[in-house]
Amino acid sequence: MNNIFVRNNVKIIGEGEKVIIFGHGFGCDQNMWRFITPHFEKEFRLVLFDYVGSGKSDLTAYNREKYSNLHGYKTDLLEIIEALNVEKVIFIGHSVSSMIGMLASIERPECFESLIMIGPSPRYLNDENGYSGGFDERDVIELLNMMEMNFIGWASYLAPIAMNNPDQPMLSQELEASFCSTDPVITRQFAEATFFSDHREDLLKATVPSLILQCAEDSIVPVEVGEYLHRYLKNSTFRMMEAKGHYPHLSHPEETTRFIKEYLSFF
């Protein structure tokens, strides 16, 4: 158990009996939840962690083959849940973590009470059959090449676009710093695993109730993607947010908290 907790830098806070696990997005770490967690500490036990390669995780645990797709991260999440020795958890995932949580719930549905997905996407690439994921393949390849040639330049380019909050420039600066604090090689591999993933067929296998929080003017995940998820994900609830950008838990924590609490009140 200790090895798993060290590997993923697991932190546990809060006073409640029910457990919420927070999964961060690409290029981020557990610190990104700091505006959200105070609103849940009195009612829930909160579990925060960093994916291997992110934050203060154990970088020596990184294995290129294991983490070449999202299933490697899914396995780690299930191991954390098993090490916690709890029956059912609420999983709150941002961006790619939403799909990691969904994959974990398909494998072990008995471990999950509900999934809360913030800015989720089952596929980021557009395809020839009319699916609009938000990115053409050549755009993603250009981003990956930029990461390899000029990692700092890539971070400073992507952060303000993804945050989309010009009124709060410090948030874009924080996101840029978060990107830059990661290992460039591992981060590029995580980007490949994220942006080339396609879990649309897995949507039909998911049974755990879920909340989809879709941001307005999200440059990473267009509204059409959230609507697609809701259409194919059984037992899903869709909420359109006023928050703009891809990081509402940072830019609009009050609205994000309100939607989460409203959803959890039904359980």
QUIPE-V110958 format. One record per pair of residues at least 24 apart in sequence whose C-alpha atoms are under 7 Angstrom apart, sorted by the first residue. I is the first residue (numbers start at 1). J is the second residue. D is the distance in whole Angstrom. If there is no record, write none. Layout:
# QUIPE-V110958
((I;J;D) (I;J;D))
This chain:
# QUIPE-V110958
((1;83;5) (4;80;7) (6;57;7) (6;58;7) (7;52;7) (7;57;5) (7;58;5) (7;61;7) (8;49;6) (8;50;5) (8;51;6) (8;52;6) (8;57;5) (8;58;7) (9;49;5) (9;50;6) (9;56;6) (9;57;5) (10;47;7) (10;48;6) (10;49;4) (11;47;6) (11;48;5) (11;49;6) (12;46;6) (12;47;5) (12;48;6) (13;41;7) (13;45;6) (13;46;5) (13;47;7) (14;41;4) (14;42;6) (14;44;6) (14;45;4) (14;46;6) (15;41;6) (15;42;5) (15;43;6) (15;44;6) (15;45;5) (16;42;6) (16;43;5) (16;44;4) (16;45;5) (17;44;6) (17;45;6) (18;44;5) (18;45;6) (19;44;6) (19;45;5) (19;46;6) (19;89;5) (19;90;6) (20;44;7) (20;45;6) (20;46;5) (20;47;6) (20;89;6) (20;90;5) (20;91;6) (21;46;6) (21;47;5) (21;48;6) (21;89;7) (21;90;6) (21;91;5) (21;92;6) (22;47;6) (22;48;5) (22;91;6) (22;92;5) (22;93;6) (23;49;7) (23;92;6) (23;93;5) (23;94;6) (23;97;6) (24;93;6) (24;94;5) (24;97;6) (25;94;5) (25;95;5) (25;96;6) (25;97;6) (26;96;7) (27;54;7) (27;178;6) (27;179;5) (27;182;7) (27;187;7) (28;54;7) (28;178;6) (28;179;7) (29;54;6) (29;55;5) (32;250;7) (33;249;7) (35;249;7) (35;250;7) (35;253;6) (36;249;7) (36;253;6) (36;257;6) (53;183;7) (53;186;6) (54;182;6) (68;189;7) (68;193;6) (69;193;5) (70;100;6) (70;193;6) (73;100;7) (74;100;5) (74;101;7) (74;103;6) (74;104;5) (78;104;6) (87;111;6) (88;112;5) (88;113;5) (89;113;6) (90;114;5) (90;115;6) (91;115;5) (91;116;6) (92;116;5) (92;117;6) (93;117;5) (93;118;6) (94;118;5) (94;119;6) (94;120;7) (95;119;5) (95;120;5) (95;121;7) (96;120;6) (96;121;7) (96;194;6) (102;206;7) (105;206;7) (105;208;7) (106;205;6) (106;206;5) (109;208;6) (112;208;7) (113;208;7) (114;208;6) (114;209;5) (114;210;6) (115;208;7) (115;209;6) (115;210;4) (115;211;6) (116;210;6) (116;211;5) (116;212;6) (117;211;6) (117;212;5) (117;213;6) (118;212;6) (118;213;5) (118;214;7) (119;213;6) (119;214;5) (119;215;7) (119;221;6) (119;246;6) (120;226;7) (121;221;6) (121;225;6) (122;198;6) (122;199;5) (122;200;5) (123;197;6) (123;198;5) (123;199;6) (123;200;7) (124;195;6) (125;195;7) (133;221;7) (133;225;6) (134;220;7) (134;221;6) (134;222;6) (144;188;7) (147;188;7) (151;184;7) (152;180;6) (155;179;6) (155;180;7) (161;219;7) (162;219;6) (162;220;6) (162;245;6) (162;246;6) (163;245;5) (163;246;6) (163;247;6) (164;244;6) (164;245;5) (165;245;7) (203;232;6) (203;233;5) (204;232;6) (204;233;6) (206;233;7) (206;234;7) (207;234;6) (207;235;7) (208;235;7) (209;235;5) (209;236;6) (210;235;6) (210;236;5) (210;237;6) (211;236;6) (211;237;5) (211;238;6) (212;236;7) (212;237;6) (212;238;5) (212;239;6) (213;238;6) (213;239;5) (213;240;6) (213;241;7) (214;239;6) (214;240;5) (214;241;6) (215;240;6) (215;241;5) (215;242;7) (215;243;6) (215;244;6) (215;245;6) (215;246;7) (216;241;6) (216;242;6) (216;243;6) (216;244;5) (216;245;7) (217;244;5) (217;245;6) (218;244;6) (218;245;4) (218;246;5) (219;245;7) (220;246;7))
